[in-house]
Amino acid sequence: MAPSLLLGKSPSNSEHTQIHGMGPIVLDSGVAFRVWAPNADAVSVAGEFNDWKPDAHPMQTEDNGNWFVVVENAKPGDQYKYEITNGENSFQRIDPRVREVTNSIGNGVVHQPDFDWQDDDFEMPAWNELVIYETHIGTFHRGDDDAVGTFADYQMKFDHLKKLGVNALQVMPIAEFAGDLSWGYNPAHPYAIESAYGGPLGFKTFVREAHKAGFAVILDVVYNHFGPSDLDLWQFDGWSENEKGGIYFYNDFRSDTPWGDTRPDYGRGEVRSYIRDNAMMWLEDYHVDGLRYDMTLYIRSVDASGQQEIPEGWGLTQWVNREIHGFKPSAITIAEDLQNNEYLTKSDIEGGAGFSTQWDANFVHPIRDVITQPDDSGRDMSKVRDALYHGYNGDAFQRVIYTESHDEVANGKSRIPSEVDESDPENWFAQKRSMLGIAVVMTAPGIPMLFQGQELLQDGWFQDTEELDWEKQDNFAGLGRLTRDLIQLRLNRSGTTKGLTGQDVDVFHVNNANKVVAYRRSFDGGPGDDVIVIANFANQHYEHYEFGMPNEGTWKRRFSSDRRKYSDDFGGAASGDIQATPEGYDHQPCRAHVELPPYTVLIYSQD
């Protein structure tokens, strides 16, 4: 909530009902503080403004368990904590709504809300014209070898990403977590921005500059659990049941998650508002363009079976998504659920959760399986066909498709080059099949996503201790160009591949014996719109490979993943432009043939 400021004077505590908001509220003169602690017997605020004296500024009780005080000499930049008394126990807590902390076990900091957005008027691309780049601030680029990457460090690589052609950065969680090294899925202070990354000012600057560079910013948020470490929300006001988490958490069997005993109580109004306000904060105060919710399965159900449902968790996602889309209709909300539940992306009117789109397990798992099989005989082209056809509610863009994500390249799994050949992840096989996967992602229906470093042939597995290997940018510059060329085609930058931005796919050729698939992508259909993709998943070179075509005449090759400009190891042997003749084949009215190198994707369209 935005505070209502009383201009011209600092309000007395008797006027506090006119000051709206929670946490620290910066006024013309002083700072108001409001905190929810319904079981406390007394609360005060101690900080640099009163020499940390816990009795200097006692807070008054309000309705609904809130406590309030105005500290006239407090100002942005001041450190503070709440002193809470429950019975005979007194203890300090960091403000649950504070935007900045000195560190995860330090003090809260009164944040200056004013920021020069420099007329930021960024417009989110249409969802059928998004190419997402999932990324991690701490490891993407480090300006100092002895420190994690920061928002400012990241901005130094904007030119690389602009050249690559992606237009949406999906940033892994940045809420303050324990220590400096983390993936971010352990938020200790959900409203505060990770201090090691640059805090709230650093993130606002990052978003503003990202928008200037043409990138939407989609932020990963974690609402299925908090913490579990360095968690001042735990037993916040001293009350709990069953030795569990207190007012912010379930205090029964529903508290248990794979990451700790810290599932929020989605049925309690104050906790629901805490999560709703947090989601809206990112859009209203930080100008982000969308949110990706971590593992919604554990918001809507107790465990991975999905059988012990949490109805109020489902209702919460409906409410938050409705609020987000009401505030900013272009904002995208992404669910990571991976259970192929189409109700996640149905509207709440239909009983759905109201997400814009969801990560598609029925794409990533079969495609990864096919391209990482050790032997060609194990590659099942029906899996490719089914992955291309899969979708939700008849809308291709209700799914995000990818071959790598932070989860798919860790937790016992490696990046695709290492999955292909752990001993030599830079060899011909690793290059060919990694790029084959990216080509399928960029030509399949859905919202395509890359994970940071795919364009560099990054190998190994993702870990928060290691920066991307930027030396690979020079060593594999051609593969970066290959990825860039695919993105340009996916976004129809040359006006010759509109079909790749469309809903429709027709997988008309599935040859499991020879491991070849061909499919048509279209927007409206017809010459100048239809795009034909033919993909060879085998280590076989076909001199004369025949397949069906929807129209006769000249089809121009827009892309070949075998070109030598992409790698000196590639053969450059694929066909160029081809002629389709009016002879039926593959249930198509015409046919054509190509020279098709191993592990190669060719893309054709007509002028």
C-alpha positions as CSV (number, residue, x, y, z in Angstrom):
1,M,0.0,0.0,0.0
2,A,1.2,3.5,-0.7
3,P,1.2,5.8,2.4
4,S,-1.0,8.9,2.5
5,L,1.4,11.6,3.5
6,L,0.4,14.6,5.6
7,L,2.1,17.5,4.0
8,G,3.6,20.4,5.8
9,K,3.9,18.9,9.3
10,S,4.8,15.7,11.1
11,P,1.6,14.1,12.4
12,S,1.1,13.3,16.1
13,N,0.4,9.7,17.2
14,S,-3.2,10.7,17.6
15,E,-3.4,11.4,13.9
16,H,-2.0,8.0,12.9
17,T,-5.3,6.8,11.5
18,Q,-4.7,9.2,8.6
19,I,-1.4,7.5,7.7
20,H,-1.9,4.4,5.7
21,G,0.6,1.6,5.0
22,M,2.7,-0.9,6.8
23,G,6.4,-0.9,7.7
24,P,8.4,2.3,7.6
25,I,6.5,5.2,6.1
26,V,8.6,8.3,5.2
27,L,6.8,11.6,6.0
28,D,7.7,15.2,5.4
29,S,9.3,15.3,8.8
30,G,10.1,12.0,10.4
31,V,9.1,8.4,9.7
32,A,6.0,6.5,10.8
33,F,6.3,2.8,11.7
34,R,3.5,0.3,11.6
35,V,3.8,-3.5,12.4
36,W,1.5,-6.4,12.8
37,A,2.1,-8.2,16.1
38,P,-1.3,-9.3,17.5
39,N,0.1,-11.4,20.4
40,A,2.6,-8.8,21.7
41,D,2.1,-7.1,25.0
42,A,4.3,-4.2,24.0
43,V,6.2,-3.0,20.9
44,S,8.7,-0.2,20.5
45,V,11.0,0.9,17.8
46,A,14.7,1.3,18.5
47,G,17.3,2.7,16.1
48,E,19.9,5.2,15.2
49,F,17.4,8.0,15.7
50,N,17.1,7.2,19.5
51,D,20.5,5.7,20.3
52,W,18.9,2.3,20.1
53,K,16.9,2.9,23.4
54,P,14.0,0.4,23.4
55,D,11.9,2.5,25.7
56,A,12.3,5.8,23.7
57,H,9.5,5.3,21.2
58,P,6.8,2.9,22.5
59,M,4.2,2.0,19.8
60,Q,0.4,2.4,20.3
61,T,-2.0,-0.5,19.6
62,E,-4.4,-0.3,16.7
63,D,-7.2,-2.5,15.4
64,N,-6.3,-5.9,13.9
65,G,-3.2,-6.4,16.0
66,N,-1.2,-3.5,14.5
67,W,1.2,-1.2,16.4
68,F,2.1,2.3,15.3
69,V,4.4,5.2,16.2
70,V,5.7,8.4,14.5
71,V,9.4,9.2,15.1
72,E,9.9,12.8,14.2
73,N,13.7,12.8,13.9
74,A,13.9,9.5,11.9
75,K,14.9,9.7,8.3
76,P,15.8,7.5,5.3
77,G,19.0,5.7,5.8
78,D,18.5,5.2,9.6
79,Q,18.9,1.6,10.9
80,Y,16.2,0.2,13.3
81,K,14.5,-2.8,14.7
82,Y,11.4,-3.6,16.7
83,E,11.6,-4.4,20.4
84,I,8.8,-6.9,21.1
85,T,7.6,-8.0,24.5
86,N,5.5,-11.2,24.9
87,G,4.9,-12.1,28.6
88,E,8.3,-12.2,30.3
89,N,10.2,-12.4,27.0
90,S,11.6,-9.4,25.1
91,F,13.4,-9.7,21.8
92,Q,14.2,-7.8,18.6
93,R,12.9,-8.4,15.1
94,I,13.6,-6.8,11.7
95,D,10.5,-5.2,10.2
96,P,8.7,-7.7,7.9
97,R,8.0,-4.9,5.4
98,V,11.4,-3.3,5.3
99,R,12.8,-2.7,1.9
100,E,16.4,-2.7,2.9
101,V,18.6,-4.4,5.5
102,T,22.2,-4.1,6.4
103,N,22.4,-7.9,5.9
104,S,20.1,-10.9,6.6
105,I,20.9,-10.9,10.3
106,G,21.6,-7.2,10.7
107,N,19.2,-4.3,11.0
108,G,16.4,-2.9,8.9
109,V,17.1,0.4,7.1
110,V,14.5,3.1,6.4
111,H,14.5,3.2,2.6
112,Q,14.1,6.4,0.6
113,P,11.1,5.7,-1.7
114,D,11.8,8.6,-4.1
115,F,13.6,7.6,-7.3
116,D,14.1,9.2,-10.7
117,W,12.6,6.8,-13.2
118,Q,13.5,9.3,-16.0
119,D,10.0,9.0,-17.6
120,D,10.2,5.2,-17.8
121,D,7.4,4.2,-20.2
122,F,8.5,0.8,-21.2
123,E,5.9,-1.3,-23.1
124,M,5.9,-5.0,-22.6
125,P,6.1,-7.0,-25.9
126,A,3.2,-9.1,-26.8
127,W,3.5,-12.5,-25.3
128,N,3.8,-14.2,-28.7
129,E,6.9,-12.0,-29.3
130,L,8.7,-12.7,-26.1
131,V,12.1,-14.5,-25.8
132,I,12.9,-15.0,-22.2
133,Y,16.4,-15.2,-20.8
134,E,16.4,-16.7,-17.3
135,T,19.3,-15.3,-15.3
136,H,20.9,-15.1,-11.9
137,I,22.4,-11.7,-10.7
138,G,25.1,-13.2,-8.5
139,T,26.7,-15.4,-11.2
140,F,25.9,-13.8,-14.6
141,H,28.8,-11.3,-14.4
142,R,31.2,-10.5,-11.6
143,G,33.1,-7.3,-11.6
144,D,35.2,-8.5,-8.6
145,D,36.4,-12.1,-8.5
146,D,36.1,-12.0,-4.7
147,A,32.4,-10.9,-4.6
148,V,29.1,-11.9,-6.1
149,G,27.8,-10.2,-9.1
150,T,25.7,-7.0,-8.6
151,F,22.9,-5.3,-10.4
152,A,25.6,-2.8,-11.7
153,D,27.9,-5.6,-12.8
154,Y,25.0,-7.1,-14.7
155,Q,24.3,-3.9,-16.6
156,M,27.8,-4.1,-18.1
157,K,26.6,-7.1,-20.2
158,F,23.4,-5.5,-21.5
159,D,25.1,-5.0,-24.9
160,H,25.8,-8.8,-25.1
161,L,22.1,-9.5,-24.5
162,K,20.9,-6.8,-26.9
163,K,23.1,-8.4,-29.6
164,L,21.7,-11.8,-28.7
165,G,18.2,-10.5,-29.3
166,V,16.4,-11.6,-26.1
167,N,13.8,-9.2,-24.9
168,A,12.8,-10.3,-21.4
169,L,15.1,-11.0,-18.5
170,Q,13.6,-13.4,-16.0
171,V,15.6,-12.7,-12.8
172,M,16.0,-15.4,-10.2
173,P,14.9,-14.3,-6.7
174,I,16.5,-11.1,-5.3
175,A,14.7,-10.9,-1.9
176,E,17.3,-10.7,0.9
177,F,18.6,-14.2,1.7
178,A,21.0,-15.7,4.2
179,G,24.6,-14.9,3.3
180,D,25.8,-13.7,-0.1
181,L,25.7,-16.9,-2.1
182,S,22.4,-18.4,-3.0
183,W,20.1,-19.2,-5.8
184,G,17.6,-16.9,-4.0
185,Y,14.9,-19.5,-3.2
186,N,15.4,-19.0,0.6
187,P,13.9,-15.5,1.2
188,A,14.7,-14.4,4.7
189,H,13.2,-10.9,4.3
190,P,10.7,-11.0,1.4
191,Y,10.3,-7.2,1.0
192,A,14.0,-6.3,1.2
193,I,16.3,-6.4,-1.8
194,E,19.5,-8.6,-1.5
195,S,22.1,-6.2,0.0
196,A,25.0,-8.0,-1.7
197,Y,23.4,-7.3,-5.1
198,G,23.0,-3.6,-4.5
199,G,19.8,-3.2,-2.5
200,P,16.6,-1.4,-3.6
201,L,18.3,1.5,-5.3
202,G,20.5,-0.9,-7.3
203,F,17.4,-2.9,-8.4
204,K,15.4,0.2,-9.4
205,T,18.4,1.4,-11.5
206,F,18.7,-2.1,-13.0
207,V,15.1,-2.1,-14.1
208,R,15.2,1.4,-15.4
209,E,18.3,0.7,-17.5
210,A,17.0,-2.6,-18.6
211,H,13.9,-0.9,-20.0
212,K,16.0,1.7,-21.8
213,A,17.9,-1.2,-23.4
214,G,14.7,-2.9,-24.5
215,F,14.3,-5.6,-21.9
216,A,11.2,-6.5,-20.0
217,V,12.0,-7.6,-16.4
218,I,10.2,-10.7,-15.0
219,L,11.0,-11.4,-11.4
220,D,11.0,-14.8,-9.7
221,V,9.1,-14.7,-6.4
222,V,8.9,-17.4,-3.7
223,Y,5.5,-17.7,-1.9
224,N,5.5,-21.4,-1.2
225,H,7.7,-21.0,1.8
226,F,9.9,-18.4,3.5
227,G,13.5,-18.8,4.8
228,P,14.0,-21.2,6.5
229,S,17.2,-19.5,7.8
230,D,17.8,-16.0,9.1
231,L,14.0,-15.7,9.3
232,D,12.8,-13.0,11.6
233,L,9.2,-13.8,10.6
234,W,9.5,-17.0,12.6
235,Q,7.5,-16.7,15.8
236,F,7.5,-13.0,15.1
237,D,5.5,-11.8,18.1
238,G,6.4,-14.7,20.4
239,W,3.3,-16.7,19.7
240,S,3.2,-20.2,18.1
241,E,1.5,-23.5,18.3
242,N,3.1,-27.0,18.1
243,E,6.6,-25.3,18.2
244,K,6.0,-24.0,14.7
245,G,6.3,-20.7,13.0
246,G,3.7,-18.4,14.6
247,I,1.5,-15.8,13.0
248,Y,2.9,-15.8,9.5
249,F,2.8,-19.6,9.1
250,Y,0.6,-22.6,9.3
251,N,1.0,-24.1,12.8
252,D,-0.1,-27.6,11.8
253,F,0.8,-30.3,9.2
254,R,0.3,-27.8,6.4
255,S,3.5,-25.9,7.4
256,D,5.8,-28.7,6.0
257,T,7.5,-28.1,2.7
258,P,10.6,-29.7,1.0
259,W,12.5,-26.5,1.9
260,G,11.6,-26.1,5.6
261,D,8.7,-26.0,8.0
262,T,7.7,-22.5,6.8
263,R,4.7,-22.5,4.5
264,P,2.8,-19.2,4.9
265,D,-0.7,-19.4,6.3
266,Y,-2.7,-18.6,3.1
267,G,-6.0,-18.6,5.1
268,R,-5.1,-15.8,7.4
269,G,-6.1,-12.3,6.0
270,E,-3.0,-10.5,7.2
271,V,-0.7,-13.1,5.6
272,R,-2.7,-13.0,2.4
273,S,-2.3,-9.3,2.3
274,Y,1.4,-9.6,3.1
275,I,1.9,-11.7,0.0
276,R,-0.5,-9.7,-2.2
277,D,1.2,-6.4,-1.2
278,N,4.6,-8.0,-1.9
279,A,3.6,-9.0,-5.4
280,M,2.2,-5.6,-6.1
281,M,5.2,-3.9,-4.7
282,W,7.4,-5.3,-7.5
283,L,5.1,-3.9,-10.2
284,E,4.2,-0.6,-8.6
285,D,7.4,0.5,-6.9
286,Y,10.0,-1.4,-9.0
287,H,8.3,-1.3,-12.4
288,V,8.8,-5.0,-13.1
289,D,6.8,-6.4,-16.1
290,G,5.8,-9.7,-14.6
291,L,6.3,-12.3,-11.9
292,R,7.3,-16.0,-12.1
293,Y,6.0,-17.9,-9.1
294,D,8.3,-20.6,-7.7
295,M,6.7,-24.1,-7.5
296,T,3.0,-23.3,-7.2
297,L,2.3,-27.0,-6.6
298,Y,3.3,-26.3,-3.0
299,I,1.0,-23.3,-2.7
300,R,-2.0,-25.2,-3.9
301,S,-1.2,-28.5,-2.1
302,V,0.6,-29.8,0.9
303,D,2.9,-32.2,-0.9
304,A,4.0,-33.3,-4.3
305,S,1.1,-35.7,-4.8
306,G,-1.2,-32.7,-5.2
307,Q,-3.9,-34.7,-3.4
308,Q,-3.9,-32.8,-0.1
309,E,-5.2,-29.5,-1.6
310,I,-4.9,-26.1,0.1
311,P,-7.9,-24.3,-1.3
312,E,-6.9,-21.0,0.2
313,G,-3.6,-21.2,-1.6
314,W,-5.3,-21.6,-4.9
315,G,-7.6,-18.7,-4.0
316,L,-4.6,-16.5,-3.1
317,T,-3.0,-17.0,-6.5
318,Q,-6.3,-16.1,-8.1
319,W,-6.5,-12.9,-6.1
320,V,-2.9,-11.9,-6.7
321,N,-3.1,-12.6,-10.4
322,R,-6.3,-10.7,-10.7
323,E,-4.8,-7.7,-8.9
324,I,-1.7,-7.7,-11.0
325,H,-3.5,-7.9,-14.3
326,G,-6.0,-5.2,-13.1
327,F,-3.1,-2.9,-12.3
328,K,-1.0,-3.7,-15.5
329,P,-2.8,-5.8,-18.1
330,S,0.4,-6.4,-20.1
331,A,2.1,-7.9,-17.1
332,I,2.9,-11.6,-17.4
333,T,2.5,-14.1,-14.5
334,I,4.2,-17.4,-14.9
335,A,3.6,-20.6,-12.9
336,E,6.2,-23.2,-12.2
337,D,4.0,-26.1,-11.4
338,L,5.2,-28.8,-13.8
339,Q,2.1,-31.0,-13.3
340,N,0.6,-30.1,-16.7
341,N,-2.5,-28.7,-15.0
342,E,-4.4,-26.6,-17.5
343,Y,-6.4,-24.9,-14.7
344,L,-3.4,-22.9,-13.7
345,T,-3.7,-20.8,-16.9
346,K,-7.5,-20.7,-17.0
347,S,-9.2,-17.5,-15.8
348,D,-10.5,-17.4,-12.3
349,I,-14.0,-17.0,-13.7
350,E,-13.5,-20.6,-15.0
351,G,-12.1,-21.7,-11.7
352,G,-8.5,-21.4,-12.9
353,A,-5.6,-19.7,-11.0
354,G,-5.4,-16.9,-13.6
355,F,-1.7,-17.3,-14.6
356,S,-0.8,-16.0,-18.0
357,T,1.4,-19.0,-18.8
358,Q,3.3,-21.9,-17.2
359,W,6.5,-23.8,-17.5
360,D,5.8,-26.8,-19.6
361,A,7.2,-30.1,-18.3
362,N,5.7,-31.9,-21.3
363,F,8.1,-30.0,-23.5
364,V,11.4,-29.8,-21.6
365,H,11.5,-33.4,-20.3
366,P,10.9,-35.2,-23.6
367,I,13.1,-32.8,-25.7
368,R,16.0,-33.1,-23.2
369,D,15.5,-36.9,-23.2
370,V,15.7,-37.1,-27.0
371,I,18.7,-34.8,-27.5
372,T,20.7,-36.3,-24.6
373,Q,20.2,-40.0,-25.4
374,P,23.6,-41.7,-25.8
375,D,22.5,-43.6,-28.9
376,D,20.4,-42.5,-31.9
377,S,18.4,-45.7,-31.5
378,G,17.0,-44.4,-28.2
379,R,15.6,-41.2,-29.7
380,D,11.9,-41.4,-30.0
381,M,10.4,-39.0,-32.6
382,S,6.9,-39.5,-31.2
383,K,8.2,-37.7,-28.1
384,V,9.2,-34.8,-30.3
385,R,5.9,-34.7,-32.0
386,D,3.9,-34.8,-28.8
387,A,6.1,-32.1,-27.2
388,L,5.4,-29.9,-30.3
389,Y,1.7,-30.4,-30.0
390,H,1.3,-30.1,-26.2
391,G,-0.4,-27.0,-24.9
392,Y,-2.9,-25.6,-22.5
393,N,-6.5,-24.5,-23.2
394,G,-5.8,-24.2,-27.0
395,D,-3.4,-21.3,-26.5
396,A,0.2,-22.0,-27.5
397,F,1.5,-19.1,-25.4
398,Q,0.1,-20.5,-22.2
399,R,3.3,-22.4,-22.0
400,V,7.0,-21.5,-21.6
401,I,9.3,-23.9,-23.4
402,Y,13.0,-24.5,-22.8
403,T,15.7,-27.2,-22.6
404,E,17.6,-25.6,-19.7
405,S,16.5,-23.8,-16.6
406,H,18.1,-23.4,-13.2
407,D,16.4,-26.6,-12.1
408,E,17.2,-28.6,-15.2
409,V,20.9,-27.9,-15.0
410,A,21.5,-28.6,-11.3
411,N,20.2,-31.0,-8.6
412,G,21.9,-34.0,-10.2
413,K,21.5,-32.8,-13.8
414,S,24.0,-31.0,-16.0
415,R,23.9,-28.5,-18.8
416,I,23.2,-30.2,-22.1
417,P,26.7,-30.1,-23.4
418,S,27.8,-32.0,-20.4
419,E,24.8,-34.4,-20.6
420,V,25.8,-35.2,-24.1
421,D,29.5,-35.7,-23.3
422,E,30.7,-35.1,-19.8
423,S,34.3,-35.8,-20.7
424,D,34.4,-33.4,-23.7
425,P,31.4,-31.0,-23.5
426,E,32.8,-28.8,-26.3
427,N,33.1,-31.5,-29.0
428,W,31.0,-31.7,-32.2
429,F,28.3,-33.8,-30.6
430,A,27.9,-31.4,-27.7
431,Q,27.7,-28.4,-30.0
432,K,25.4,-30.0,-32.5
433,R,22.8,-31.4,-30.1
434,S,22.8,-28.4,-27.8
435,M,22.1,-26.1,-30.8
436,L,19.5,-28.7,-32.0
437,G,17.7,-28.2,-28.7
438,I,17.7,-24.4,-29.0
439,A,16.5,-24.6,-32.6
440,V,13.5,-26.7,-31.5
441,V,12.7,-24.3,-28.7
442,M,12.8,-21.3,-31.0
443,T,10.6,-22.9,-33.7
444,A,8.0,-24.7,-31.5
445,P,4.8,-23.0,-30.4
446,G,5.1,-21.4,-27.0
447,I,7.1,-18.7,-25.3
448,P,10.8,-19.7,-25.7
449,M,13.2,-19.4,-22.8
450,L,17.0,-19.7,-22.6
451,F,19.0,-20.2,-19.4
452,Q,22.0,-17.9,-19.0
453,G,25.1,-19.2,-20.8
454,Q,23.3,-21.5,-23.3
455,E,24.5,-19.2,-26.1
456,L,28.1,-19.6,-24.8
457,L,27.9,-23.5,-24.7
458,Q,28.2,-23.3,-20.9
459,D,28.9,-26.7,-19.5
460,G,28.9,-28.3,-16.1
461,W,26.0,-27.5,-13.8
462,F,24.6,-24.3,-12.3
463,Q,25.9,-23.3,-8.9
464,D,25.9,-20.0,-7.1
465,T,29.6,-20.0,-6.5
466,E,30.8,-19.7,-10.1
467,E,30.4,-16.9,-12.7
468,L,29.6,-17.7,-16.3
469,D,32.7,-18.6,-18.3
470,W,32.8,-15.5,-20.4
471,E,35.9,-16.8,-22.3
472,K,33.5,-19.0,-24.1
473,Q,32.0,-15.9,-25.7
474,D,35.1,-15.7,-27.9
475,N,35.7,-19.4,-28.2
476,F,32.1,-20.1,-29.3
477,A,31.2,-16.8,-30.9
478,G,29.7,-18.7,-33.8
479,L,27.2,-20.5,-31.6
480,G,26.2,-17.2,-30.1
481,R,25.5,-16.0,-33.7
482,L,23.5,-19.2,-34.3
483,T,21.4,-18.5,-31.3
484,R,21.0,-14.9,-32.3
485,D,19.9,-15.8,-35.8
486,L,17.3,-18.2,-34.4
487,I,15.9,-15.5,-32.1
488,Q,15.7,-13.1,-35.1
489,L,13.7,-15.6,-37.0
490,R,11.5,-16.4,-34.0
491,L,10.6,-12.7,-33.7
492,N,10.1,-12.3,-37.4
493,R,12.7,-9.5,-37.6
494,S,13.2,-9.9,-41.3
495,G,9.5,-10.3,-42.1
496,T,9.9,-13.8,-43.6
497,T,9.0,-16.0,-40.6
498,K,5.7,-14.7,-39.2
499,G,4.5,-18.3,-38.7
500,L,6.9,-18.7,-35.8
501,T,5.0,-16.0,-33.9
502,G,1.7,-17.9,-34.5
503,Q,-0.4,-20.4,-32.7
504,D,-0.5,-23.2,-35.2
505,V,1.7,-26.3,-35.7
506,D,1.3,-29.2,-38.0
507,V,3.8,-32.0,-37.4
508,F,3.2,-33.7,-40.8
509,H,6.4,-35.8,-41.0
510,V,7.5,-38.2,-38.2
511,N,10.2,-40.7,-39.3
512,N,11.3,-42.7,-36.3
513,A,13.5,-45.0,-38.4
514,N,15.6,-42.2,-39.7
515,K,15.0,-39.8,-36.7
516,V,13.7,-36.9,-38.7
517,V,10.7,-34.6,-38.0
518,A,9.2,-31.9,-40.1
519,Y,6.5,-29.4,-39.1
520,R,4.7,-26.3,-40.4
521,R,4.3,-23.2,-38.2
522,S,1.8,-20.6,-39.2
523,F,0.1,-17.4,-38.0
524,D,-2.7,-17.0,-40.6
525,G,-1.3,-19.6,-43.1
526,G,-0.3,-19.4,-46.7
527,P,2.7,-18.1,-48.7
528,G,4.8,-15.6,-46.8
529,D,3.3,-16.9,-43.5
530,D,4.0,-20.6,-43.4
531,V,7.4,-21.7,-42.0
532,I,8.7,-25.2,-42.5
533,V,11.1,-26.7,-40.0
534,I,12.9,-30.0,-40.7
535,A,15.1,-31.5,-37.9
536,N,17.5,-34.4,-38.1
537,F,18.0,-36.1,-34.7
538,A,20.4,-38.7,-36.0
539,N,24.1,-38.9,-36.7
540,Q,23.3,-39.6,-40.4
541,H,23.9,-37.5,-43.4
542,Y,21.0,-37.7,-45.9
543,E,21.9,-36.7,-49.5
544,H,18.4,-36.7,-50.7
545,Y,15.7,-36.5,-48.0
546,E,12.1,-36.2,-49.2
547,F,9.2,-34.8,-47.3
548,G,5.9,-33.0,-47.8
549,M,5.3,-29.3,-48.4
550,P,2.1,-27.2,-48.2
551,N,2.7,-25.2,-51.3
552,E,4.6,-25.5,-54.6
553,G,7.3,-23.2,-55.8
554,T,10.5,-21.8,-54.4
555,W,11.1,-22.2,-50.6
556,K,14.0,-20.1,-49.4
557,R,16.3,-21.4,-46.7
558,R,16.2,-18.9,-43.8
559,F,18.5,-21.0,-41.5
560,S,20.7,-24.0,-41.3
561,S,22.3,-25.0,-38.0
562,D,25.1,-26.8,-40.0
563,R,26.8,-23.6,-41.4
564,R,30.5,-23.3,-40.9
565,K,30.1,-19.7,-39.8
566,Y,28.6,-21.1,-36.6
567,S,31.5,-23.5,-35.9
568,D,34.6,-24.7,-37.7
569,D,33.5,-28.2,-36.7
570,F,30.3,-28.0,-38.8
571,G,30.1,-29.2,-42.3
572,G,28.1,-26.5,-44.2
573,A,26.6,-29.2,-46.4
574,A,22.9,-28.6,-46.2
575,S,20.7,-27.6,-49.1
576,G,20.0,-24.0,-49.8
577,D,16.8,-22.9,-51.5
578,I,14.6,-25.7,-52.7
579,Q,11.7,-26.3,-55.1
580,A,8.4,-27.9,-54.1
581,T,6.6,-29.8,-56.8
582,P,2.8,-30.4,-56.9
583,E,3.0,-34.1,-56.0
584,G,1.3,-35.2,-52.8
585,Y,3.5,-36.5,-49.9
586,D,3.0,-36.7,-46.1
587,H,-0.6,-35.8,-46.6
588,Q,0.6,-32.5,-48.0
589,P,-0.2,-31.3,-51.6
590,C,3.4,-31.0,-52.6
591,R,6.9,-32.5,-51.9
592,A,10.5,-31.4,-51.9
593,H,13.8,-32.9,-51.0
594,V,16.9,-31.6,-49.1
595,E,20.4,-32.5,-48.3
596,L,20.2,-32.9,-44.5
597,P,23.3,-33.2,-42.4
598,P,23.5,-34.9,-38.9
599,Y,21.8,-33.2,-36.0
600,T,20.7,-30.3,-38.1
601,V,17.7,-28.0,-38.3
602,L,16.7,-26.3,-41.5
603,I,14.1,-23.5,-41.7
604,Y,12.3,-22.6,-44.9
605,S,9.6,-20.0,-45.9
606,Q,8.4,-18.4,-49.1
607,D,8.5,-14.7,-50.0
